[in-house]
Amino acid sequence: MTFQVELVSPETITYSGEAEMVIARTLEGGDIAFQPGHVPFIGVLAVWSVEVIRPDGERDVFAVHRGFVQVAGTKISVLSDVSEESSEIDVERAQQAKDAAEAKLSQNDEDVEAADALARAELRLQVAGI
């Protein structure tokens, strides 16, 4: 049994297709896995990866920078500010962003913007397999 999944950001639809399972991380509940028949659900997403397990068993991994996940019937919608497939992540750019954020945090460890930038860069690198 499968359900329809869409990962959508303001720029594009990152993924649209069938899946057997979707794994995400919410701010309120931590990691959560959705399978067909899941109860209706709405959650706020953390800066973390979303894994889509397709019917053939292959996994697609996406870097998601906040947003919402909704389960309604046979459909899961992930709406986020940014979602990037692992193969489309610019590793060099992510490493530069990480280095810049770490430099800012070394000067001011309470810099919230730098901490957020560091979390996003580390996520991109993790999803890219670095």
Contacts in CASP RR format, 6 or more apart in sequence:
PFRMAT RR
TARGET T0000
AUTHOR 0000-0000-0000
METHOD contacts of the structure
MODEL  1
MTFQVELVSPETITYSGEAEMVIARTLEGGDIAFQPGHVPFIGVLAVWSV
EVIRPDGERDVFAVHRGFVQVAGTKISVLSDVSEESSEIDVERAQQAKDA
AEAKLSQNDEDVEAADALARAELRLQVAGI
1 20 0 8 1.000
1 36 0 8 1.000
1 37 0 8 1.000
2 18 0 8 1.000
2 19 0 8 1.000
2 20 0 8 1.000
2 36 0 8 1.000
2 55 0 8 1.000
3 18 0 8 1.000
3 19 0 8 1.000
3 34 0 8 1.000
3 36 0 8 1.000
3 37 0 8 1.000
3 73 0 8 1.000
3 74 0 8 1.000
3 75 0 8 1.000
3 76 0 8 1.000
4 16 0 8 1.000
4 17 0 8 1.000
4 18 0 8 1.000
4 74 0 8 1.000
4 75 0 8 1.000
4 76 0 8 1.000
5 15 0 8 1.000
5 16 0 8 1.000
5 17 0 8 1.000
5 18 0 8 1.000
5 19 0 8 1.000
5 22 0 8 1.000
5 52 0 8 1.000
5 75 0 8 1.000
5 76 0 8 1.000
5 77 0 8 1.000
5 78 0 8 1.000
6 13 0 8 1.000
6 15 0 8 1.000
6 16 0 8 1.000
6 17 0 8 1.000
6 75 0 8 1.000
6 76 0 8 1.000
6 77 0 8 1.000
6 78 0 8 1.000
7 13 0 8 1.000
7 14 0 8 1.000
7 15 0 8 1.000
7 16 0 8 1.000
7 50 0 8 1.000
7 52 0 8 1.000
7 62 0 8 1.000
7 64 0 8 1.000
7 78 0 8 1.000
7 80 0 8 1.000
7 83 0 8 1.000
8 14 0 8 1.000
8 77 0 8 1.000
8 78 0 8 1.000
8 79 0 8 1.000
8 80 0 8 1.000
8 83 0 8 1.000
9 79 0 8 1.000
9 80 0 8 1.000
9 81 0 8 1.000
9 82 0 8 1.000
9 83 0 8 1.000
10 81 0 8 1.000
14 62 0 8 1.000
14 83 0 8 1.000
14 84 0 8 1.000
14 85 0 8 1.000
15 52 0 8 1.000
15 60 0 8 1.000
15 62 0 8 1.000
15 83 0 8 1.000
15 85 0 8 1.000
17 54 0 8 1.000
18 54 0 8 1.000
18 55 0 8 1.000
19 52 0 8 1.000
19 53 0 8 1.000
19 54 0 8 1.000
19 55 0 8 1.000
19 76 0 8 1.000
20 35 0 8 1.000
20 36 0 8 1.000
20 53 0 8 1.000
20 54 0 8 1.000
20 55 0 8 1.000
20 57 0 8 1.000
21 33 0 8 1.000
21 34 0 8 1.000
21 35 0 8 1.000
21 51 0 8 1.000
21 52 0 8 1.000
21 53 0 8 1.000
22 33 0 8 1.000
22 34 0 8 1.000
22 50 0 8 1.000
22 51 0 8 1.000
22 52 0 8 1.000
22 53 0 8 1.000
22 69 0 8 1.000
22 76 0 8 1.000
22 78 0 8 1.000
23 31 0 8 1.000
23 32 0 8 1.000
23 33 0 8 1.000
23 34 0 8 1.000
23 50 0 8 1.000
23 51 0 8 1.000
23 53 0 8 1.000
24 31 0 8 1.000
24 32 0 8 1.000
24 34 0 8 1.000
24 45 0 8 1.000
24 48 0 8 1.000
24 50 0 8 1.000
24 51 0 8 1.000
24 64 0 8 1.000
24 69 0 8 1.000
24 78 0 8 1.000
25 31 0 8 1.000
25 32 0 8 1.000
25 45 0 8 1.000
25 46 0 8 1.000
25 48 0 8 1.000
25 49 0 8 1.000
26 32 0 8 1.000
26 43 0 8 1.000
26 44 0 8 1.000
26 45 0 8 1.000
26 46 0 8 1.000
26 69 0 8 1.000
27 43 0 8 1.000
27 44 0 8 1.000
27 45 0 8 1.000
27 46 0 8 1.000
28 43 0 8 1.000
28 44 0 8 1.000
30 46 0 8 1.000
32 41 0 8 1.000
34 41 0 8 1.000
34 69 0 8 1.000
34 71 0 8 1.000
34 76 0 8 1.000
36 74 0 8 1.000
37 73 0 8 1.000
37 74 0 8 1.000
38 71 0 8 1.000
39 71 0 8 1.000
40 71 0 8 1.000
40 72 0 8 1.000
40 73 0 8 1.000
41 69 0 8 1.000
41 70 0 8 1.000
41 71 0 8 1.000
42 68 0 8 1.000
42 69 0 8 1.000
42 70 0 8 1.000
42 71 0 8 1.000
43 68 0 8 1.000
43 69 0 8 1.000
43 70 0 8 1.000
44 66 0 8 1.000
44 67 0 8 1.000
44 68 0 8 1.000
45 64 0 8 1.000
45 66 0 8 1.000
45 67 0 8 1.000
45 68 0 8 1.000
45 69 0 8 1.000
45 78 0 8 1.000
45 80 0 8 1.000
46 66 0 8 1.000
47 64 0 8 1.000
47 65 0 8 1.000
47 66 0 8 1.000
47 116 0 8 1.000
47 119 0 8 1.000
47 120 0 8 1.000
47 123 0 8 1.000
48 64 0 8 1.000
48 123 0 8 1.000
49 61 0 8 1.000
49 62 0 8 1.000
49 63 0 8 1.000
49 64 0 8 1.000
49 123 0 8 1.000
49 126 0 8 1.000
49 127 0 8 1.000
50 61 0 8 1.000
50 62 0 8 1.000
50 64 0 8 1.000
50 69 0 8 1.000
50 78 0 8 1.000
50 83 0 8 1.000
51 59 0 8 1.000
51 60 0 8 1.000
51 61 0 8 1.000
51 62 0 8 1.000
52 59 0 8 1.000
52 60 0 8 1.000
52 61 0 8 1.000
52 62 0 8 1.000
53 59 0 8 1.000
54 60 0 8 1.000
60 85 0 8 1.000
60 86 0 8 1.000
61 85 0 8 1.000
61 86 0 8 1.000
61 127 0 8 1.000
62 83 0 8 1.000
62 84 0 8 1.000
62 85 0 8 1.000
62 86 0 8 1.000
62 127 0 8 1.000
63 82 0 8 1.000
63 83 0 8 1.000
63 84 0 8 1.000
63 86 0 8 1.000
63 89 0 8 1.000
63 120 0 8 1.000
63 123 0 8 1.000
63 124 0 8 1.000
63 126 0 8 1.000
63 127 0 8 1.000
64 78 0 8 1.000
64 80 0 8 1.000
64 82 0 8 1.000
64 83 0 8 1.000
65 80 0 8 1.000
65 81 0 8 1.000
65 82 0 8 1.000
65 83 0 8 1.000
65 120 0 8 1.000
65 123 0 8 1.000
66 80 0 8 1.000
66 81 0 8 1.000
67 78 0 8 1.000
67 79 0 8 1.000
67 80 0 8 1.000
67 81 0 8 1.000
68 77 0 8 1.000
68 78 0 8 1.000
68 79 0 8 1.000
68 80 0 8 1.000
69 76 0 8 1.000
69 77 0 8 1.000
69 78 0 8 1.000
69 79 0 8 1.000
70 76 0 8 1.000
70 77 0 8 1.000
70 79 0 8 1.000
82 120 0 8 1.000
84 124 0 8 1.000
84 127 0 8 1.000
86 127 0 8 1.000
86 128 0 8 1.000
86 129 0 8 1.000
89 124 0 8 1.000
89 125 0 8 1.000
89 127 0 8 1.000
89 128 0 8 1.000
91 124 0 8 1.000
91 125 0 8 1.000
91 128 0 8 1.000
91 130 0 8 1.000
94 121 0 8 1.000
94 124 0 8 1.000
94 125 0 8 1.000
94 128 0 8 1.000
94 130 0 8 1.000
95 121 0 8 1.000
95 125 0 8 1.000
95 130 0 8 1.000
97 117 0 8 1.000
97 120 0 8 1.000
97 121 0 8 1.000
97 124 0 8 1.000
98 118 0 8 1.000
98 121 0 8 1.000
98 122 0 8 1.000
98 125 0 8 1.000
100 117 0 8 1.000
101 114 0 8 1.000
101 115 0 8 1.000
101 117 0 8 1.000
101 118 0 8 1.000
101 121 0 8 1.000
102 118 0 8 1.000
104 111 0 8 1.000
104 113 0 8 1.000
104 114 0 8 1.000
104 117 0 8 1.000
105 111 0 8 1.000
105 114 0 8 1.000
105 115 0 8 1.000
105 118 0 8 1.000
108 114 0 8 1.000
END
